[in-house]
Amino acid sequence: MVRAYVLIQTDSGKAADVANGIRAIGGVMSTEAVTGPYDVIVFVEADDVDALGQLVVTAIQPVEGIVRTLTCPVIHL
């Protein structure tokens, strides 16, 4: 199991819409609208790195209002 945080920049005024639109996607564990350089942070789980990439590219990035994503896989030190 791979877990990651996906940091999302949105169009102006679209953070709530993006966060709500992403909640229903399979593999999405939580979404939060935040302030700072990113507008939404999403916590996701996938079976492996390839499935994580597919989740981000095919399900999350197409959500209307998203400008840019940054995927940060969780590591255990």
Secondary structure as UniProt FT lines:
FT   STRAND          2..10
FT   TURN            12..13
FT   HELIX           15..22
FT   TURN            23..24
FT   TURN            26..27
FT   STRAND          28..33
FT   STRAND          40..46
FT   HELIX           49..54
FT   HELIX           55..60
FT   TURN            61..62
FT   TURN            64..65
FT   STRAND          66..73
//
